[in-house]
Amino acid sequence: MVDPTSDLGEDVDESNAPECATCGELIIQSPTHRVLTSVEDGIVQHRHFCDDDCKAEWTEN
């Protein structure tokens, strides 16, 4: 998978694209891509989202 701290540019393809935590779509060259980072049990977790709507839906649950 792509380093979550780097820009998702044209070098991202389906084999290394992150998956949206809400809808499961692959995030490829998305200008609305969002990432939430948290620490759970001492491990850094990154959750990727297609856009603000998917992020909002995930955080509401």
ABEGO torsion letter per residue (X at the ends): XBBAABBBBAABBAAABBBBAAAGBBBBGBAABBBBBBBBGGBBBBBBBABAAAAAAAAAX
